[in-house]
Amino acid sequence: MINGALAGAGAVLVGGRATAAAPRDPFTGYGGVGDYAAANGNTLPVIQAAHGIRDALYDGWEDAADSEHFDLVIVGGGPTGLLTAHDYAALTGGGKRCLILENHPVFGGASKQNDFLVDGVRLTGPQAANGFLVPEVGSGTQMDQLFDTFGLPRDYRFRAWSDAFTPIRFATDNYAPMNGLAEGKVDIAYYFDRADGAPGPEWRRNIWANGLVDTPFSSTLRRDLLAWRTGSAEGDPPPELLDRMSYRHYLEVVKGFDPGVTRVARPHTSLLTGVSPDAASARAARAYVRPTQRMDASFPGGNSVLARMIVRKLVPGAIGGTQDFAGLVNGPIDFAALDRAGQPTRIRLGTTVFHVRHRSDSRVDVAYVKDGRPVRVTAGAVVMASGGWVTRRVVADLPEDIATAYGQFVHAPALVVNVALTNWRFLYRLGAAAARWYDDTGMFGFVGNIRQPMLIDGSAPALDPDRPALFTMYMGLYTPGESDAATQAMANRQRLLTTPYAEYERVIRQQMTRLFGATGFDARRDIAGIVLNRWGHARVVQYPGFYFGEAGLPSPREVVAKGFGRIVIAHSELEGAQNYTGAFKHGARAAREVMARTGLA
């Protein structure tokens, strides 16, 4: 609270005073400033529109005349859908008409950003998708080709840390501090209290560097944690068998580790697999425990840049400003240009697709609702580039085998929080820009950090403990001890979607005070704003048996990826785990399949 009012994440600090616009609604809260201010995660309007699909609220579209016809309609404007449109235009010479339907107010799916203005400083952080590797020139990989196609730089620089301050090593992304595996390059402070076996609240820095001797863990647990952290696969079953057992079983039975290893591993593996080790496949969770000195780079807004780069090429004029890299990152979105009549590819925002079905005339009906009104268009082909929780409900003539396969998909929620700070001296006093703690409540996550800002045209926010910065927290929602993935996902999605913004804000302020109060943190003074990015279906869960399938049958994801007729199904979840490389892989596949299915190949 500041001057008796919620500070919120849209706050602007002027002369040391905070002013904030009212939150859009009690659920969504504040969205920050700029083009993405109304699109922080799954906002209340987006959720209400989507639940209209679930509850079969939309009708009357059958009587509507065919308003438009397109050669290709793509449902979903995330990276997969955007790259499908790009490759389709390239394969057809730009002579075909394509429409992208996106339910959020801004394109990008989970590859969007939050923007803040604090004391005149613009701060930008990721809403979810974040981190990338620069491909080797000439490697021939898809990412190598995309970097060339879209003119992305191969060399990046980050704001330098002044010699006037105590030396601190920063992460250039938000993932490196999560599990300590890149601790050779990042300084991380770890919090322990009585629940962890410590005599009282205490901070320890870079605990893995000296073999955990500074931790309150028992000697047995320290030994097993060090063995776990090596990521050794010696003596492990083959991947097909690992896929059939839970990660907890793997740790405690196959490896024989102390159960405390499961607790330490739980926060970051649960975030990345979607469920606790009790319900996650050992094959999937083990992949996130690999010692490395590699650290991803991160654009200011996370992978929003990857979505913007495609849109800028697909729709000339859609991203304003200069046509260099700085313009790509910072240019304003011309929303009117996205759906301008006459251009080969159009992007229509705020559209919730609720019905897709083949017709008898080699066309596909696509019905959507926009501004409360149902609309029908027809297409020569459709790419369902949305998640399975949407596709399985809106494709009316889905074959039985695909419908059955979708019935085996489980999607878990996640929450990404960006806290805009007026200063971060409370972290500087710990000798770190990243903090880890152990919390299984699901309300406050387990990690937060300040990234080393990427220089854009030589400019970036100051890296100074007395200047504004963004503290980003990735939070998985999971249930320790619950072995059924679907039960976990449903319960935690319900919790995410029924907790008001004010409650999350209260918990964040309270917990940050608990952790950092002793090093000078003052929530009223130090927090300028908070933005929540809620994702009800953040990732597909790889529960035991999901990836490879069981009883010699194809896995559910393989069945779904077949698509049918003139409908192609493409989404990063079909890789088993969502990431930008999987999204682009399936986007390229979808474009090729559309060509083949419509006789253009």
N, C-alpha and C positions, 0 to 999 in steps of 0.2 A: 504494500500500500504506500502511495506517495500523496501527501496532503489529503488523506482520507479517500483517495480514489484508486482503483486498480491501475497499476502502472501499465501492464499489458505490453504486447510486443510491437505495437505500432508506435511506441513512444519516440518522441523527438526531444532531445535535451537541448535547451537553449539557455545559456547563461547559468547553468547549474540547476535549472528548474525543469521538471519533466511534465510534458503535456501529452495527452493521449486521446485519440478519437475513441468513440464508444465501440465495443466489440460488435461484430456483425450479429452474433446471437450467442446465447449462453453456452452452447456446445462448441462452436468453432472458435470463439474468442477472437483474438487479434491475428491479423495476417501480415503485418509489417507494412511496407510501402512499396510503390512501384507496380510493374505489370503483373507480378505474381501475388499481390496482396489479397486477392479474393480466391486464391487457389492453393491454400496451404493444406496439402493432403486431401483426405476425403472430408470435405466440408459438409455441413448439414444439408444444404440443397442437393449436393451430389448424392449423399446417402439416401435422402428421401426419394429422389428420382429413381435410384437403383432399386430401392425396396418396392417401388411400384411394379417392377418386373416380377420380383418374387411373389408379390401379392396379387398379380394379375389385374392390376388396376386400369390398364390401358386398353381401350377398345374403340370401335368406330372407324378405324383406319381402312377397313375393307371397302368402305363406301367412298373413300377419297380417290379422286382421279390420280393417275400416275403423274406426279408433278414434274419429274425430271428422269432422264435415263442417262446412265453412265456406263462406260465400258467396264469399269472396275469400281466397286465400293469397298472401302477398307473400314472395318469397325475397330476403332482403337487408334489413337494418335500418339502412342508412345514410340520408343525407338524402333520396335519391330514394324509397326504400321508405317512409320515415316520412311524407313529404308525400303520397305516393299514398294511404296509409291515412287521413290527415287529410282529404284532398279527397273520398275515397270516402265517408267518414262524413258529410261535409257534404252531398254530392250525394244521399245516400240517407236523410237525416234521422236518421242514427244507428241505423237499424233493421236493419242487416245485420251479420252476424258476419264479422270479419276476423282473420286470424292472420298475424303477421309472424314469420318464421323467420330468426334471425341466428346465424351460426356463432361469433362472438366472445363473450367473457364479458360484454361491455357493448355496448349499442346505439351507433350513430353511424358505423360504418364507419371511414373515415380521419379523421372529425371527433370525435376523442377527445382526452384530455388526460393529462399526467403531473403528479403532485403530489409535492412534497417537503416535509419539515419540517427546517429547518436553524436551529439555535440558537433554536428557538421561533418561527421565521418560516415561514409557509406560502408556498411558491413554486409557481406553476402555469405550465405551458407547453404548447404544442401538440404533438400526436403527428404531425400532418401538415397537414391542411386548416386554413387560417389566413388571416385578413384579410377585411375586408368594407368596403363603401361604404355610407354612410347615404343612402337614396333620398330624393329631393326629395318633400316632402309634396304630395299631389295629382297626382303625375306619372302615376299610373295604371299604372305598371309592376308586374310581379309582386311585386318586392321591396317596393314601396310598400304594396301590399295586404297582404303578409305581415307587415310591421312593424305595421300597424294590427291585423290579426287576432290576432297574438300579443302585442301590447302592448309591443313593444321600444321602448326610448327612442330618440329622434332626436338627443339631445345627450349627448356623453361628455366627461369630464374625466380628465386624467392627472396623476399625481404630479408636483409641481413640483420643479425642480432648484434647490437652494439657492444664493443669491448668495455664500455663504461659500466655494464651490468655484470652480475655474476653469470658465468657460462651456463647456458641451458641449451639442450638439444631438442629441437622441435620436430614433430611429425608434419609431413607435408600432406597428410590425409587424415581421416578420422578412424581408420581401421588399425593402424600400426600399434596404438596403445591398448587395444582390446585384450590381447592375450599375452603381452610381454615378449612375443617371439621376435620382435624387431628392437628389443631393448638395447641392443648394441648401438643403436642410432638415435634413440629417444629417451629422454629423462622422464620417468613416471613415478609419481608418489602413490603409495599404497596405504589405505586406511584400515586399521584393525581396532577392534574393541573387545569387550568381554565375550561376545558371541563367537569371536574368532580365537579365543583362548588367551587374549592379551589381558594384562592386569587392569587396563583402562584404555581410553581412546589414545591412539598413537599413530604417527605417520612414519613409514619407512620408505626409502627411496631406492629404486632399481634393485629390487629384492633378488632377482635372479643372478645378478652379477657376482654375488659372493656365495652362491649355493644355498640361498634362503636362510642363512644363519641368523639374520636379523628378524626373522618372522617368529610368531608365537606357535608355529606348527611343531608337532612332535617330531622326533628324529625319524620315526618310521614314515610319517607323512612326507617329510622333506625328501627322504630317499626316493619314495615312490613318485613324488611330483617331478623330481629331476629326471627320473626314468621316463615318465609320461611325456615330458617336454621335449625329449629327443625326437619323438615321433617315429621311433624305430618300428619297422614292420617285421622284424625278425621273428620267425615262428608264428606269424599271424596266418589265419585261414585265408583262402583266396577271396577276391572281392565279392564273388557270388555268395559265399557263405557269410561274409561280413554284412552283406546287404540284408541278410535274414535275421540278424540279431540286433538287439538294442545296444546303444552306446554304453549304457550303464552295465549291461551284461559283459560287454567287451572289456571294460575297465576293471570291473570287480571280480569277474570269473576267469575270463581268458587271460588277462594280464595279472590278476591276483593283487591289484592295487588296493590300498587303504580306501575305504569309502569317502574319505576326505578329498581324494583326487576328483571324484565325481562332483563334489560341491565346488571345488575351485574351477573345474572345467565347465561347469553348468552355465554361467552367465553368457559367455561369448558363443559357446556352441549352441545354446538354446536360441539366442538371437538369430544366428545364421542358419539353423535348421528349422526354426519355428516352434520347436517343442523341447521339453526337457530331455535329458539323456535316457529317461525311462521309455520314451516313445520314439526316439530318433534312431534311424539306421546307423549302425557302427561305421559302415562304409562312408556315409555322408558326413558324420560328425568328425571322424578321424582326419578327413581332408583339411579341416580347419586348425589342425595342430601340427604345424610344420615349421621348425626353426628356420629363420631366414633373416638375412640382412637386407633384403629387398624392401623398398618402401614405395608404394604407389604415389603418383602425383595426384593432385586434386585441383580442378578448376575452382574458382571462387564459389560458384553455385553448384558444385558437384557436377554431375553429368548432364545438367541442363544445357551445357555448351554443345554436347553431342546431338541433342535434339535440335537446337537452334541452327547448327551448321547445316543440317539437312533441309530444314524449312527455308533457310536463306537461299539455298540453291533451287529448291522446288518452286518457291513462290517469290519471284523477284520483287524487292521492295518490302517484303514482310518484316525484315529486321532493318531498322533504320541506322543512321550513322554512317561511319566510314566502312568501306568494304574490306578492311584488314582484320587481323585477329582481335584488336581492341574493339572494333565495331561489332564483331560477332559476340563478344562477351558483354559489352555494355550498351549496345544499341537498343533503342525502344522497339517494342513490337507494334507494327501497324495492323491492328486487329481487322480493320476494314479490308485490307489487302488480302487476307487469308481466304476469303470466300468470294472474291470478285468474279463476276460473270465473265465468261469468255476465256479464262485461262485454263490450260490443260489440267492442272491439279488444283483442287480447292479443298480447304480445311474448314469444316463447319464445327464450331465449338458449342458446348452446352447442349449437345444432342444425345439423348439416351435411347439407344436402339433396343427395341423390345420384341421385334418379330423379324425373322429371316426364314424364307422358304423358297424352294424351287417352284417355278411356274411350269406350265405345259408348253410354253413358247420359247424355250431356251433362254429364258431370263430368270432372274432371282428377285423376288420381292424383298425390300428392306423397309421396315417401318420404324420410325423413331418419334420421340416427343421432344419438342423444343418450345420453350415458353408456354408450356401447358397444352400445346396443340399437337395432335398426332399428324404425321406427314408420311407419305409413302413415296419412295423412289424405286426404280428398277435398275438392275445391273446385269451386265453380261457375265460377270463373275463377282464373287465376294470373298474377301479374306477376313476371317475372324482373328484379328490381332489383339483381341481382348483376352483377359484371363478366363480360365475354365469355369469359374463361378458365374460368369456372364454367358459364355457360349452355350453351356448346357441348358440354360433356361430360355434363350431367345431363338435358337435354331429349331424351328418347329418340326422339320422332317429329319431330325438327327437319326441315323441308323441305330439299330438296337445295340450293336457291338460297341459303338462309340459312346452311346448313352450309358451303357453298363460300365465302360472304362472310366467315364467322367464320374460315375458314382463312387469310384475308388480314390478320387482326388480329395485331398484335405488341404485347406488353405489357412494359414496362421496369420494373426495380426502382428503389427509392430508399431512402435511410436518413435519418432525422431523429434527431438526438442532442440531449438536454438534459443539460447539465452544471451541477449545482448547486454554486455557489461560496460559500465563507464570506466572501469579499470580492473586489472586482475592481479594486483599486488599480493592478495591473499594466496595465490598460487605461486607467485615468484618467491615468496618467503619459504616455500617448500622446496625450492630449487627445481621446479618442474613446471611444464605447461600442460601436463596430462595427469589425471587422477583416476585411480581405481579403487573400488570398494566392493563389498559383498552384500548384496541385498536381493532376497528372493521374493519380495513383496510384489514385484512387477510394477510398482508405482514410481520408482526413481532410477531404474536402470542399474548400471554397474560401472560406467566409465564416462568420462567427459574430457574434452581437450580443446586447446586453442591451436589451430593450425598455423604453420608458417605461411604467411600470405604469398600467393603467386603474384609476381610482377606482371602487370598488363601495360604494355607500352611504357615500361619503366616506372609505373606507379602502382602502389598498393598501400593499404592502411599501415600506419606506423606500428612497429613491433616494439612496444614500450609498455611496461607493467602499469604505468599511470595513464595510459590512453585507452580508448574504447577497443573492445575485441569481442569476438563471438565464441561462446562456450557451447559446444555441440555435444549432445548426449543421444546415443542410440539405445533404445530400450526394447528388449524382447519381452513378450508376455507369455509365461509358461507356468506349469503346475508341477512342482517337484513331487515325485511319487506316483503320478498318474501315468499308467502305461498305455492308455488308449489315446492316440493322436487326435482323433476327431473330437473326443470329449474335451481334451485340453484346448483345442482351437476354438471350439464353440463357446466354452466358458470364458475364455480370455477375450474373445471378440466382444462378447456381451459386456464384459467389464469395460473394455475400451470405449464402447459406443454408448455407455450409460453414465460415464463419469463426466461431469461438467467441467468446463475450462477452469472455473474458479477453484475447484478442488485440486486439479493438477497444479495450478499456480501455487496454491497454499502448500502442497507437499514439496514442490521444488524449492520454494523459499525456505521452508522449515528444514529440509534435509541439507540444503547447502549451508545453512546456518549451523546445523549440527556438525557437519564435516569441517567447515572452514572458519567457523566463528573464532576459534583460538588463534588463527593467523590473521585476524583483522577483518574478516568478511562482514559486511553490513548490508543486508538485503535491500533496505530502504535506500541506501546510498549507491550501492554497486550494481543493482539490476536496473537497466533501462527498459527492458521489455522481454517478453517470452512469447514464442510462437510454437504451437503444437502442430505437428504433421502426423495425423492419424491415418493408418493404413489397415483397413479391416481385413484385407486379404493380401498381406504383404508378400507372401511367398508360399509356394507349394511345399508341402511337408514330405520329406523322404523318410517315411516310416519303414520298418523292416519289411522287405519284399517289394517295395514300390519300384525301385529303379530297374531291377532286372526281371521282375515278374516272378511268379511262383508256379510250381507244378508243370514246368516246361512251357507255359503259356507266355505270349508276348506281354511286356509290361503295359500298364494302362497308358503311359505317355506315348508308346509306340503305336498303340491302336488309334489314339486320338490324332496323331500326326498324319495319318493316312488321308484325313478329310474325305470328301465324297462329292461326286458330281462337279458342279461349278463352285463349290464352297471349299476353300482352302483354310485349314486351321494352322495358325502359326503364332507362337508366343514363347518367350524365353523359358517358361515353366516346363516346356517339353524337353529341355536339357536336364531337368531334374532340380535345377537351382537357378534362380534369376540372376542374371548379370548382363552387362552391356554386350559382351562378346556373343553370348547365347541369343540375345535379342536380335543382333545384326545377322547372325547365322541363319535364323529362321525367317528374318525379313527377306534375305536374298533367296532362300529356298521358296518362299511364298511367291515371289515375282516369277521365278522360273516355272513353278507349277501352274500359275495362272496362264502363262503363255502356252503351256502344253495342253491344258484343259480346254482352252478356247480356240485351239487350232492355229495359234500364231507362232508356235515354236518351229 
